């Protein structure tokens, strides 16, 4: 009998950067629609084999699916009758397959991305596109930023910041996964790993009442932490921003959590005990439903 499983969907704003003075191409939708992605060939990214399916598209949106598998370090299965653990005996090069479905809103540059730890995070999709579409190399860079719920987004825009706090579980694991990120944030994670810490809390704040953090560096720090929170997933438990909100109501310090106050959705999949496919049709219908349910909120956030 099939079981109903729920998967979270995260919302991100996509931003493209191009070489100054050069044409602003490719757009993100051009990358997603490029026929070179549809050759069915796997590409190795971060130790995983990734391939791409285009599920549906028109002028306003692109729905695709990232297939992820591993051909090494494959776990065994448990023979319960004999009480033994055995190899799956897969042919060389084969592996277990997992999926992430996504929906890209062309006009708002917003992507809805299924959270599946066994699959690939959004940054792995970016790297896949960069490696696969070599004709565009060095012509662009792409980044993404979590989208807050409407009320929290408006609050953040108006806020003068007094504190930024990040709380991370398993800093040893995080430091190992972020070895290639030579930034100020990575050095903090590395030191926590050297101390064998099980939790890391970092805070940037001011003491005096009505004193605030410098606006531009504060926003840059929030952006950097948001990038890390996207990569580290559940290991980032909280990213809190505190400050005064110029709303004409009061002058009390208010808080926003960039982890718990984000815009999210849920897809529901009926999965058999042993799947024969990646449930492409279910994922397509579900991700479109999530988008439809959040469309009015997206309109209010982006003003269109």
VOPAKOL-560283 format. One record per residue: residue in one letter; y, x, z of N, C-alpha, C, O in turn; residue number from 1. Coordinates in pm, whole numbers. Atoms other than C-alpha are relative to their C-alpha. Layout:
N
   residu      n_Y      n_X      n_Z     ca_Y     ca_X     ca_Z      c_Y      c_X      c_Z      o_Y      o_X      o_Z   num
        A        Y        X        Z        Y        X        Z        Y        X        Z        Y        X        Z   NUM
...
END
This chain:
304
   residu      n_Y      n_X      n_Z     ca_Y     ca_X     ca_Z      c_Y      c_X      c_Z      o_Y      o_X      o_Z   num
        X     -120       84        0        0        0        0      125       88        0      134      188       72     1
        X     -126      -75        5      348      124      -89       78      -16      130       72     -121      194     2
        X      -87        6     -118      586      206      196      145       12      -44      178       78     -142     3
        X     -143       -4       31      960      154      198       65      115       75       60      122      198     4
        X      -70     -114      -59     1157      474      257      148       -7      -36      185      -47     -146     5
        X     -145       -2       22     1533      508      294       47      144      -14        8      231       63     6
        X      -58     -133       22     1723      808      159      152      -11        1      208     -101      -61     7
        X     -146       -1       -3     2085      888      232       59       47     -133       -2      126     -205     8
        X      -75      -42      119     2337      928      -48      137       47       47      207      -26      117     9
        X     -131      -55      -35     2644     1151       -4       96      -15     -118       55      -15     -234    10
        X     -105       14      100     2974     1109     -190       86      126        2      131      169      108    11
        X      -83     -120       10     3167     1414     -317      100      -16     -115       71      -79     -217    12
        X      -97      -12      109     3480     1468     -520      -24      132      -71      -35      237       -7    13
        X       24     -119       81     3424     1715     -805      132       55      -51      216      -19     -102    14
        X     -120      -64       52     3694     1965     -894      -40      118      -88     -119      204      -49    15
        X       28     -107       96     3684     2192    -1198      120       94       -8      235       49       -1    16
        X     -105      -99       22     3883     2514    -1243      -32       76     -128     -148      102     -160    17
        X       16      -67      129     3941     2692    -1573       87      126       -5      178      143       77    18
        X      -80     -120       19     4080     3024    -1693      141      -41      -44      157     -122     -135    19
        X     -139       36       29     4458     3002    -1701       32       28     -147        4      137     -198    20
        X      -38      -15      140     4587     2947    -2053     -107      -39      -98      -82      -46     -219    21
        X      111       40       86     4247     2843    -2188      -16     -152        4       30     -217       98    22
        X       24      145        2     4142     2488    -2288      -80      -43      125     -169       29      171    23
        X       68       50     -120     4026     2279    -1989     -132      -66      -40     -148     -188      -31    24
        X      133       44       40     3670     2251    -2112     -101      105       46      -68      224       52    25
        X       53      136        9     3394     2178    -2043       42      -85      121       69      -32      228    26
        X      -13       90     -115     3453     1872    -1827     -136       -9       68     -237       31       12    27
        X      127        9      -71     3189     1802    -1567      -97      -95      -72     -217      -69      -76    28
        X       89       91       73     3055     1506    -1769      -55       65     -127     -167       35     -168    29
        X       53      -72      116     3026     1732    -2074     -119       87       39     -217       97      -36    30
        X      113      -79      -47     2802     1961    -1872     -123      -87       19     -232      -52      -25    31
        X      114       87      -32     2584     1672    -1755      -63      -62     -124     -181      -98     -122    32
        X       50       64      122     2548     1533    -2109      -44      101     -106      -88       61     -213    33
        X       34     -102       99     2482     1863    -2286     -149       -6      -34     -233       -7       56    34
        X      139       15       43     2162     1837    -2491      -86      122       35     -209      111       39    35
        X       79     -118      -37     2060     2192    -2394      -70      -17      134     -163       57      166    36
        X       65       25     -129     1971     2053    -2051     -132      -74      -15     -213      -76       77    37
        X      110       94       16     1709     1823    -2199     -123       61      -65     -205      -11     -122    38
        X      115      -65       63     1457     2082    -2318     -126       -6       85     -233       35       42    39
        X      118       14      -86     1227     2009    -2023      -47      128       64     -147      129      136    40
        X       41     -129      -53     1211     2376    -1929       53       20      142      168      -11      172    41
        X      -40      -30     -137     1217     2478    -1564       87      125        4       73      216      -79    42
        X      -83     -117      -23     1476     2723    -1438       -4       30      149        9      -61      231    43
        X       11      -37     -141     1443     2916    -1113      139       15       61      222       92       12    44
        X     -126       -5      -74     1732     2862     -870      -34        2      149      -98      -90      200    45
        X       22      -12     -145     1719     2981     -507     -148      -16       36     -182      -81      135    46
        X      143        4      -29     1341     3021     -522      -69     -128      -38     -189     -144      -13    47
        X       58      128       41     1288     2670     -662        4      -11     -152       91       47     -217    48
        X       -1       30      142     1199     2555    -1011       69     -134      -21       28     -235       37    49
        X      -78      122       22     1451     2298    -1136        0      -39     -146        3       47     -235    50
        X      -18       54      135     1465     2075    -1442       81     -128       10      107     -177      119    51
        X     -102      105        4     1689     1789    -1551      -45     -117      -86     -104      -97     -192    52
        X       20      120       80     1653     1432    -1671      130      -80       -7      195     -101       96    53
        X     -112       93       16     1932     1216    -1812      -58     -140        1     -134     -176      -90    54
        X       58      133      -14     1850      862    -1697       81     -107      -72       25     -199     -131    55
        X      -84      103       63     2149      664    -1828      144       51       -3      186      126       84    56
        X     -141      -39        5     2508      712    -1938       77      -91      -94       20     -151     -185    57
        X      -94       57       97     2810      554    -2105      133       72       21      136      180       80    58
        X     -129      -70      -10     3181      639    -2121       49       15      143      131      103      171    59
        X      -52        3     -136     3231      566    -1751      -85       76      102      -36      112      209    60
        X       88      -59     -101     2932      724    -1579     -117       75      -63     -151       56     -180    61
        X      123      -71       38     2631      955    -1597      -96      -11      119      -60       20      232    62
        X      104        1     -102     2309      899    -1403     -108       98      -43     -162       89     -153    63
        X      102     -100       31     2069     1192    -1389      -91       25      118      -69      -27      228    64
        X       98      -31     -103     1778     1326    -1192      -36      147       -6      -65      201     -113    65
        X       41     -139      -11     1704     1676    -1073     -142        5       54     -170      -46      163    66
        X      139      -20      -45     1335     1762    -1049      -13      141       57       25      239       -7    67
        X       15     -129      -68     1253     2040     -804     -145       21       39     -210      -70       90    68
        X      136      -32      -43      921     2212     -747       -6      147       41       81      227        8    69
        X       26     -139      -38      785     2531     -596     -139       39      -50     -234      -38      -35    70
        X      131      -47       45      504     2736     -749      -53      110       92     -146      183       55    71
        X       47      -98      -97      463     2957     -441       21      -56      141       97     -151      160    72
        X       -7       47     -139      422     2911      -64      -32     -149       10       32     -222       86    73
        X       39      141       -1      252     2576     -130      -89      -27      122     -188       44      142    74
        X       79       27     -121      118     2422      193     -140      -51      -33     -162     -104     -142    75
        X      136       52       21     -253     2334      232       -6     -150       31       91     -208       79    76
        X       20      138      -42     -395     1986      279     -107       -2      109     -187       91      122    77
        X       95       12     -111     -597     1863      578     -114      -93      -40      -93     -210      -71    78
        X      121       79       21     -955     1746      517      -39      -59      135     -101        9      217    79
        X       20       59     -132     -980     1501      807     -147      -25       30     -187      -24      147    80
        X      144       21      -25    -1351     1433      761      -66      126       54     -151      120      144    81
        X       59     -127      -44    -1437     1800      804       85       70      104       43      170      162    82
        X      -86      -61     -100    -1146     1877     1032       48      138      -40       70      223       46    83
        X      -40     -132       48    -1041     2170      813      123      -10      -89      149     -112     -154    84
        X     -115      -13       90     -729     2282      632      -45       76     -123     -107      183     -113    85
        X       46      -62      125     -789     2364      267      115       16      -98      218      -51      -88    86
        X      -97      -18      107     -597     2486      -33       -3     -121      -93     -107     -184     -111    87
        X       -6      107      100     -479     2227     -285      -61       43     -133      -88      -40     -219    88
        X       60      -54      122     -622     2455     -557       75      -43     -127       14      -83     -226    89
        X      -80       34      117     -335     2386     -796      -10      112     -104      -20      229      -68    90
        X       -1     -104      104     -341     2567    -1132      122       90       14      226       48       65    91
        X     -110      -96       -7     -123     2876    -1156      124      -56      -68      119     -103     -182    92
        X     -126       50       55      239     2777    -1208       32     -143       37      146     -186       21    93
        X      -24      138      -41      196     2419    -1082       51       -5      144       32       90      220    94
        X      -49       16     -137      360     2288     -765       29     -146       30       13     -232      -56    95
        X      -37      135      -40      467     1980     -573      141      -31      -50      229       56      -46    96
        X     -127       36       62      757     1790     -732       79      -97       87       22     -187      149    97
        X      -90       84      -78     1058     1630     -562      122      -32      -86      150       36     -185    98
        X     -111       46       84     1364     1446     -693      127      -21       80      124      -55      199    99
        X     -132       42      -47     1736     1402     -634       65      -75     -115       85      -19     -222   100
        X      -72       76      102     1906     1125     -829      150        9       30      190       21      146   101
        X     -145       -2      -20     2283     1130     -883       68      -97      -96       15     -132     -201   102
        X      -86       87       82     2556      905    -1022      137       68       -5      197       95       99   103
        X     -132      -62       15     2874     1061    -1162       98     -100      -59       77     -151     -169   104
        X     -109       88       40     3188      846    -1187      103       85      -75      171      168      -15   105
        X      -80      -89       84     3381     1000    -1477      149      -10       32      215       93       42   106
        X     -144       16      -16     3729      854    -1413       49       52      134      162      102      143   107
        X      -42      -44     -133     3738      941    -1040      -55      138       35      -23      193      141   108
        X       61     -131      -26     3540     1267    -1067      -75       -1      134      -60       90      216   109
        X       76       18     -124     3310     1144     -789     -149       -1      -33     -193      -66     -128   110
        X      144        0       17     2939     1218     -761      -68      -54      125      -35      -15      237   111
        X       87       50     -107     2689     1023     -550     -131       78      -13     -192       79     -120   112
        X      114      -91       10     2400     1256     -465     -102      -32      109      -69      -33      227   113
        X      108       31      -94     2067     1168     -304      -32      120       88      -46      233       39   114
        X       38     -105      -94     1984     1369        8     -152        4        8     -215      -94       49   115
        X      145      -20       -6     1630     1505      -16      -23      147       30      -13      232      -59   116
        X       13     -141      -42     1563     1823      182     -106       76      -79      -95      198      -96   117
        X      106      -68       76     1251     1896      -19       45       28     -143      -20      105     -215   118
        X      -51      -21      134     1457     1884     -338      106      108       -4       84      218       48   119
        X     -107      -99       17     1785     2060     -419      133      -59       47      160     -177       25   120
        X     -133       45      -41     2133     2038     -266       93        4     -121       58       59     -225   121
        X      -93       12      112     2436     1971     -484       40      135      -58       52      148     -179   122
        X      -38     -132       51     2536     2338     -507     -108       62      -87      -78      141     -177   123
        X      108      -49       85     2195     2414     -655        8      -62     -140      -25        2     -239   124
        X      -24       61      131     2272     2164     -932      109       77      -74       96      103     -194   125
        X     -107      -77       65     2596     2353    -1001      -53      131      -56      -19      170     -169   126
        X       54     -128       45     2407     2681    -1024      -95      -18     -117      -98       63     -210   127
        X       90       32      111     2143     2524    -1248       80      -20     -129       43       34     -233   128
        X      -82       23      118     2414     2404    -1488       60      130      -53       65      153     -174   129
        X      -64     -126       40     2582     2745    -1488      -99       93      -70      -67      157     -170   130
        X      102      -89       58     2260     2932    -1563      -58      -57     -129      -89       18     -222   131
        X       63       63      116     2125     2682    -1812       93       -1     -121       51       24     -234   132
        X      -97       12      109     2441     2639    -2018       79      129      -14      197      135       20   133
        X      -60     -134        5     2514     3004    -2086      121        6      -93      205       95      -80   134
        X     -114       -1       93     2759     2918    -2366      133      -27       71      239        5       18   135
        X     -122       29      -76     3006     2803    -2098       27      102      110      124       87      184   136
        X      -15      -94     -111     2966     3101    -1866      139       61        2      197       93     -102   137
        X     -131      -60      -27     3289     3236    -1717      117      -83      -53      231      -38      -49   138
        X     -108       86       47     3486     2946    -1867       47      -97      107      154     -156       94   139
        X      -36       99     -101     3489     2734    -1552      -65       37      133     -154      121      140   140
        X       69        1     -129     3403     2704    -1186        9     -143       53      102     -216       21   141
        X        5      137      -49     3309     2385    -1003      -18        2      151      -93       84      204   142
        X       16       13     -145     3343     2284     -639       -3     -149       34       33     -233      -48   143
        X       11      140      -42     3286     1965     -442       47      -13      144       37       81      223   144
        X      -55       25     -133     3439     1808     -132      -47     -136       49      -35     -235      -23   145
        X       47      128      -54     3291     1539       93      115     -101        5      228      -67       38   146
        X     -100      107       -3     3474     1207       69      -12      -75      133     -120     -120      171   147
        X       -3       73     -126     3577     1045      396       11     -150      -25       53     -194     -132   148
        X      -25      144        4     3575      673      468      150      -24      -14      231       59       26   149
        X     -139       28       35     3899      508      361       96       20      118      197       89      103   150
        X      -93       -8     -113     4058      477      707       13      142       52      122      185       91   151
        X       -3     -138      -47     3963      832      806       70       92     -101      139      187      -63   152
        X      -66      -78      106     4080      972      472      152      -13       12      225       86        4   153
        X     -144       22      -13     4423      814      516       55       69      124      166      122      123   154
        X      -41      -64     -124     4440      947      871       12      152      -21      108      214       26   155
        X       -1     -145       23     4356     1303      757      120       41      -84      181      145      -58   156
        X     -114      -31       86     4625     1294      487      130        5       81      216       90       55   157
        X     -123        8      -79     4891     1201      745        3       96      118      108      113      181   158
        X       15      -74     -126     4767     1432     1020       63      139       -5       48      213     -103   159
        X      -36     -140      -25     4937     1746     1148     -101       52      101     -114       -2      211   160
        X      119      -41      -74     4644     1945     1286       33       83      123      119      172      120   161
        X      -13      -79     -123     4620     2074     1641     -129       75       33     -126      170      112   162
        X      127      -68      -30     4252     2176     1644      -99      -27     -112     -102     -135     -171   163
        X      114       12       93     3956     2238     1412     -121       56       73     -120      171      117   164
        X      120      -42      -71     3610     2256     1568     -122      -19      -89     -134     -119     -159   165
        X      127       13       71     3272     2321     1411     -113       25       98     -108      118      178   166
        X      117      -11      -88     2939     2273     1590     -125        8      -87     -154      -84     -164   167
        X      114      -28       88     2628     2420     1429     -126       22       83     -125       98      180   168
        X      131      -26      -61     2264     2401     1534      -71      108      -81      -46      124     -200   169
        X       84     -102       66     2021     2684     1454       81      105      -77       55      125     -196   170
        X      -80     -100       73     2279     2956     1366      -83      115      -56      -43      176     -155   171
        X       87     -106       54     1995     3208     1316      -47      -40     -140      -42       40     -233   172
        X       46       52      129     1856     2993     1034      115       -4     -100       98       33     -217   173
        X     -117       11       88     2203     2934      891       41      138      -52       69      154     -171   174
        X      -39     -135       40     2285     3307      887      -93       54     -107      -49      119     -202   175
        X       98      -49       98     1964     3383      697       21      -66     -135       11       -1     -239   176
        X      -17       73      125     2031     3113      439      131       35      -70      143       17     -192   177
        X     -133      -26       56     2394     3225      388       27      149      -20      143      192      -17   178
        X      -17     -145       11     2332     3597      338       92       40     -115      159      143     -108   179
        X      -81      -35      117     2510     3591        1      145      -44       14      228      -14      -71   180
        X     -136       50      -20     2823     3426      143       79       98       87       81       84      209   181
        X      -72     -103      -75     3037     3723      243      141      -51       34      239       -9      -28   182
        X     -129       56      -38     3315     3527      411       17       12      151      -74       54      223   183
        X      -26       -5     -144     3476     3505      752      -95      -90       75     -138      -57      186   184
        X       91       92      -67     3255     3208      837     -139       61       15     -204       46      118   185
        X      132      -60       -7     2938     3400      754       -8      104      111     -111      115      177   186
        X        2     -102     -104     3034     3683      990      -19      -62      138      -81       -2      226   187
        X       18       70     -128     3052     3429     1275     -146      -43       16     -204      -25      123   188
        X      140       41       -6     2708     3289     1192      -91      122       26     -187      114      102   189
        X       82     -120      -15     2568     3642     1168        3       49      144     -101       87      198   190
        X       -9      -44     -138     2696     3735     1513      -78      -95       92     -144      -50      186   191
        X       77       95      -79     2547     3415     1659     -150       26      -16     -225       14       81   192
        X      141      -31       23     2214     3509     1500      -41      125       77     -150      130      134   193
        X       30     -123      -74     2230     3857     1653      -15      -27      149      -90       43      218   194
        X        9       37     -142     2278     3692     1994     -117      -92       28     -144     -126      143   195
        X      112       94      -12     1978     3465     1927       47     -132       59      -25     -196      136   196
        X      -56      126      -49     2201     3165     1998      -69     -118      -67     -107     -110     -184   197
        X       60      121       56     2055     2817     1949      105     -101      -43       73     -198     -112   198
        X     -109       87       42     2394     2649     1903      128       82       -6      152      170       77   199
        X     -127      -71       19     2730     2771     1780      115     -101       -3      110     -199      -77   200
        X     -121       81        2     3069     2615     1854      120       91      -24      139      190       47   201
        X     -120      -77       32     3387     2750     1698      118      -95        3      111     -205      -52   202
        X     -117       86      -12     3732     2611     1777      127       79      -31      145      190       18   203
        X     -133      -54       26     4079     2685     1638       99     -105       53       98     -219        7   204
        X      -86      101      -61     4348     2516     1849      130       61       51      146      183       58   205
        X     -126      -40      -65     4697     2527     2001        6      -66      136      -51     -173      157   206
        X       -5       50     -137     4778     2476     2368      120      -91       27      105     -195       91   207
        X     -122       73      -35     5135     2351     2383        2     -138      -64      -40     -156     -178   208
        X       -9      136       51     5196     1978     2344       96       -4     -119      205       53     -117   209
        X      -74       17      125     5321     1887     1996        9      129      -83       75      130     -187   210
        X       16     -115       88     5248     2240     1870     -115      -30      -96     -209     -101      -60   211
        X      105       29       98     5036     2234     1555      -44      128      -72       28      228      -72   212
        X       48     -110       83     4827     2467     1341       81        5     -129      130      -97     -175   213
        X      -70      -13      128     4991     2603     1027      -73      -81     -105     -195      -70     -120   214
        X       59      102       86     4934     2340      762      -89       58     -110     -204       17     -124   215
        X       77      -52      113     4820     2545      461     -126       74       44     -233       45       -8   216
        X      123      -65      -47     4580     2779      649      -97     -100       63     -219      -84       50   217
        X       88      100      -60     4447     2476      840      -78      -74     -108     -198      -96      -95   218
        X       68       70      110     4371     2293      516     -100       90      -70     -208       44     -110   219
        X       94      -95       61     4211     2607      369     -125       15       86     -237       22       34   220
        X      113      -14      -92     3991     2640      679      -89     -124       -7     -211     -113       -7   221
        X       77      124       12     3887     2274      655      -81        0     -129     -197      -41     -130   222
        X       70       -6      128     3797     2325      289     -121       94        7     -229       60      -40   223
        X      110      -97      -12     3587     2634      368     -113      -54       86     -230      -40       51   224
        X      102       56      -88     3407     2462      653      -73     -115      -70     -194     -130      -54   225
        X       64      109       73     3343     2158      432     -101       53     -100     -207       -6     -117   226
        X       94      -61       93     3182     2384      174     -127       43       72     -238       22       23   227
        X      116      -44      -77     2955     2533      441      -81     -119       51     -204     -113       51   228
        X       72      115      -54     2869     2192      589      -86      -64     -108     -193     -118      -80   229
        X       77       54      111     2753     2079      245     -126       83      -23     -233       27      -48   230
        X      115      -88       22     2524     2381      209     -101       -5      115     -221        3       93   231
        X       87       -8     -116     2386     2371      563      -60     -133       40     -152     -138      122   232
        X       58      131      -25     2320     1998      572       -2      -38      146      101      -31      214   233
        X       12       54     -135     2188     1866      902       28      103      108       49       65      224   234
        X      -27     -103     -101     2243     2200     1078      144       -6       49      173       40      159   235
        X     -137       22      -45     2613     2117     1093        6     -137       66       -4     -240       -1   236
        X        4      125      -74     2630     1854     1364      136      -68        4      145     -191       -1   237
        X     -134       56       -6     3008     1810     1384      101       96      -62       90      217      -46   238
        X     -120      -74       40     3326     1925     1211      117      -92       37      149     -186      -36   239
        X     -105       88      -52     3610     1773     1413      138       58      -29      164      177       -6   240
        X     -140      -37       22     3976     1783     1314       85      -90       90       75     -212       84   241
        X      -86       75      -91     4230     1680     1578      146       21      -38      183      125      -92   242
        X     -141      -16       29     4600     1617     1541       79     -128       22       25     -230       64   243
        X      -91      114      -11     4898     1384     1543        8      -69     -137       24       -4     -240   244
        X       -8       77      123     4902     1105     1285      131      -76       -4      161     -156       85   245
        X     -131       64       14     5242      991     1165      -18     -141      -54        4     -167     -173   246
        X       23      138       42     5161      620     1158       96      -98       68       83     -219       51   247
        X      -98       86      -64     5451      488     1366      -52      -80      117       16     -168      168   248
        X       61       77     -109     5213      362     1635       15       73      132       73       18      226   249
        X      -13      -78     -123     5189      634     1899       -9      148      -36      -29      184     -152   250
        X        4     -144       25     5191     1011     1940     -120       64       68     -117      182      102   251
        X      120      -55      -62     4845     1051     2090      -80       79     -103      -80       48     -222   252
        X       86      -79       89     4610     1312     1947     -120      -85      -42     -185     -148       42   253
        X      116       73       54     4346     1154     1723      -98       99      -61      -62      212      -94   254
        X      104      -88       51     4017     1297     1597      -70      -63     -120      -87     -184     -129   255
        X       81       37      115     3827     1285     1269     -119       94       -5     -103      215       15   256
        X      119      -83       14     3471     1409     1223      -41        0     -147      -80     -103     -202   257
        X       29      -10      143     3412     1535      869     -148      -15      -31     -186      -24     -148   258
        X      143       22       19     3036     1495      921      -34     -148       18      -94     -209      -70   259
        X       41      137      -31     3000     1154     1084       92     -106      -62       53     -222      -70   260
        X      -94       97       56     3306      990      922        3        4     -153       97      -48     -214   261
        X        4       -9      146     3205     1062      562      -48     -131      -62     -117     -211        2   262
        X       48      114       78     3148      797      296     -144       29      -43     -170      131     -106   263
        X      141      -18       34     2772      755      254      -60     -133      -44        0     -239      -27   264
        X       77      119       37     2517      510      118     -147       25       22     -185      132       70   265
        X      144      -10      -19     2143      448      126      -72      -60     -120      -37     -168     -167   266
        X       90       58       99     1881      402     -144     -133      -29       67     -172       39      162   267
        X      130       39      -55     1549      232      -71     -106       14     -109      -93      -44     -217   268
        X      105      -28       97     1235      350     -248     -134      -45       53     -171      -14      166   269
        X      138       35      -34      890      196     -244      -91      109      -54     -114      118     -175   270
        X       76     -118       40      671      503     -248     -148      -18       32     -184      -55      144   271
        X      144        5      -26      292      505     -289      -43      121       81       30      219       92   272
        X       51     -113      -79       79      732      -74      -10      125      -87       26      234      -43   273
        X        6     -112       93       15      954     -376       73      -41     -128       22     -119     -208   274
        X      -83       39      113      290      927     -635      -48       64     -130      -98      177     -130   275
        X       34      -52      132      224      970    -1007      124       35      -81      114       90     -190   276
        X     -126      -31       67      590     1003    -1101      109       14      106       80        8      226   277
        X     -111      -19      -93      932     1055     -945       81     -128       23      196     -122       67   278
        X      -61      132      -24     1014      682     -927      138       -8      -67      235      -54       -7   279
        X     -127       -7       72     1284      727    -1190       68     -137      -12      189     -147        9   280
        X      -60      132       18     1336      354    -1253       57      -55      130      166     -112      132   281
        X      -51       44     -130     1370      274     -883      128       75       36      227       16       80   282
        X     -117      -82      -36     1610      562     -829      121      -39      -83      233      -43      -31   283
        X     -110       40       87     1822      456    -1127       65     -129       50      187     -136       64   284
        X      -53      129      -45     1859       97    -1006       66       12      137      171      -49      161   285
        X      -52      -13     -136     1917      199     -644      133       74        4      225       32       75   286
        X     -124      -77       -5     2187      459     -710      114      -79      -64      229      -67      -21   287
        X     -102       86       60     2373      213     -935       43     -109       98      160     -147      102   288
        X      -33      101     -101     2355      -47     -659       89       58      108      185       -7      151   289
        X      -83      -65     -101     2498      198     -404      143       15      -54      240      -11       17   290
        X     -133      -17       59     2787      273     -642       74     -133       -5      191     -141       33   291
        X      -63      132        9     2857      -97     -702       48      -47      138      155     -107      151   292
        X      -34       45     -135     2859     -163     -327      120       75       58      191       23      145   293
        X     -109      -83      -53     3111      118     -263      121        7      -94      218       76      -65   294
        X     -105      -15      102     3330       68     -570      138      -39       52      235       31       26   295
        X     -131       43      -50     3609     -124     -396       59      103       96      180      127       95   296
        X      -49     -103      -91     3632      143     -126       47      123      -77      148      183      -42   297
        X      -42     -113       84     3648      415     -391      134      -29      -68      220       58      -78   298
        X     -127       38       62     3925      225     -567      117       13       98      225       58       62   299
        X     -107       -7      -99     4125      204     -246       31      143       40      146      175       72   300
        X      -21     -140      -35     4076      575     -173       75       74     -111      168      149      -85   301
        X      -55      -76      112     4164      702     -521      113      -73      -74      174      -18     -165   302
        X     -112       73       59     4416      432     -613      -25      -45     -142       69      -73     -216   303
        X       31       49      134     4231      331     -930     -146      -45       -6     -192      -89     -111   304
END
